[in-house]
Amino acid sequence: MIDYHDLIGEKVKVVDKDGDIFVGPIISYEVGIMEDLDYDSIGIQVGEGYYIGIPIPDIVSCEVLED
């Protein structure tokens, strides 16, 4: 199991359960219980000033990329 919290700041390539691919640095780790959710999620910066939140159960693969 991947500890996504340790990957904050790393550039990653994430594929979700729908086959969507997101590339960028992980900028946040949200704990689901803090928002009454049953899952945690990560935030990936996908553009200048933009990020997407991805629920961890939806992640199929995560690859750390070299800069």
Long-range contacts (C-beta under 8 A, 24 or more apart in sequence): 2-62, 4-29, 4-40, 4-42, 4-56, 4-62, 5-29, 7-42, 7-62, 7-64, 10-64, 10-65, 11-64, 11-65, 11-66, 11-67, 12-44, 12-62, 12-63, 12-64, 12-65, 13-62, 13-63, 13-65, 14-42, 14-44, 14-54, 14-59, 14-61, 14-62, 14-63, 15-59, 15-60, 15-61, 15-62, 16-54, 16-58, 16-59, 16-60, 17-58, 17-59, 17-60, 18-58, 22-46, 22-52, 22-54, 23-65, 24-51, 27-51, 28-53
